[in-house]
Amino acid sequence: MDDNLHSPQRRLIELRIEHADLDSLIDRMTVQTPIDELVLRRLKKRRLVLRDHIVRLEAELDPPEPA
């Protein structure tokens, strides 16, 4: 059971959820006035880092087949 808590598939799901949460937060922040540009920039940077982790983990779990 403990293995399942640390499985790459579970980590991928967690990263996707966090990425979606950040997307939602960024969308809400962009309609607020005034916009805190620094916070918004940091959130977007974190979202990009998460996206990179997601892509890397997806490639590890499902490596591309040779052509």
C-alpha positions as CSV (number, residue, x, y, z in Angstrom):
1,M,0.0,0.0,0.0
2,D,2.8,2.4,0.9
3,D,4.3,1.8,-2.6
4,N,1.2,3.1,-4.2
5,L,1.5,6.4,-2.3
6,H,4.9,7.1,-3.9
7,S,4.2,5.6,-7.4
8,P,5.1,7.6,-10.5
9,Q,1.5,7.4,-11.6
10,R,0.2,9.0,-8.4
11,R,2.9,11.7,-8.6
12,L,1.7,12.4,-12.1
13,I,-1.9,12.8,-11.0
14,E,-0.8,15.1,-8.1
15,L,1.2,17.3,-10.5
16,R,-1.7,17.5,-12.9
17,I,-4.1,18.6,-10.1
18,E,-1.6,21.2,-8.9
19,H,-1.2,22.5,-12.5
20,A,-5.0,22.7,-12.9
21,D,-5.3,24.5,-9.6
22,L,-2.7,27.1,-10.6
23,D,-4.4,27.6,-14.0
24,S,-7.6,28.4,-12.2
25,L,-5.9,30.7,-9.7
26,I,-4.1,32.5,-12.5
27,D,-7.4,32.9,-14.4
28,R,-9.1,34.4,-11.4
29,M,-6.2,36.7,-10.7
30,T,-6.1,38.2,-14.2
31,V,-9.7,39.5,-13.8
32,Q,-9.0,41.2,-10.5
33,T,-8.1,44.8,-10.3
34,P,-5.5,45.7,-9.3
35,I,-3.4,42.8,-10.5
36,D,-0.3,41.9,-8.4
37,E,2.1,41.4,-11.3
38,L,4.9,39.9,-9.1
39,V,2.6,37.2,-7.7
40,L,1.1,36.5,-11.1
41,R,4.6,36.1,-12.6
42,R,5.6,33.7,-9.8
43,L,2.5,31.6,-10.3
44,K,3.0,31.4,-14.0
45,K,6.7,30.4,-13.5
46,R,5.6,27.7,-11.0
47,R,3.0,26.5,-13.5
48,L,5.7,26.1,-16.2
49,V,7.9,24.2,-13.8
50,L,5.0,21.8,-13.1
51,R,4.3,21.4,-16.8
52,D,8.0,20.4,-17.3
53,H,7.8,17.9,-14.5
54,I,4.6,16.4,-16.0
55,V,6.1,16.1,-19.5
56,R,9.2,14.4,-18.1
57,L,7.2,12.0,-15.9
58,E,4.9,11.1,-18.8
59,A,8.0,10.4,-21.0
60,E,9.4,8.1,-18.3
61,L,6.1,6.2,-17.9
62,D,5.4,5.9,-21.6
63,P,8.6,6.2,-23.5
64,P,8.3,7.0,-27.3
65,E,8.6,4.0,-29.5
66,P,11.5,4.0,-32.0
67,A,10.6,5.1,-35.5
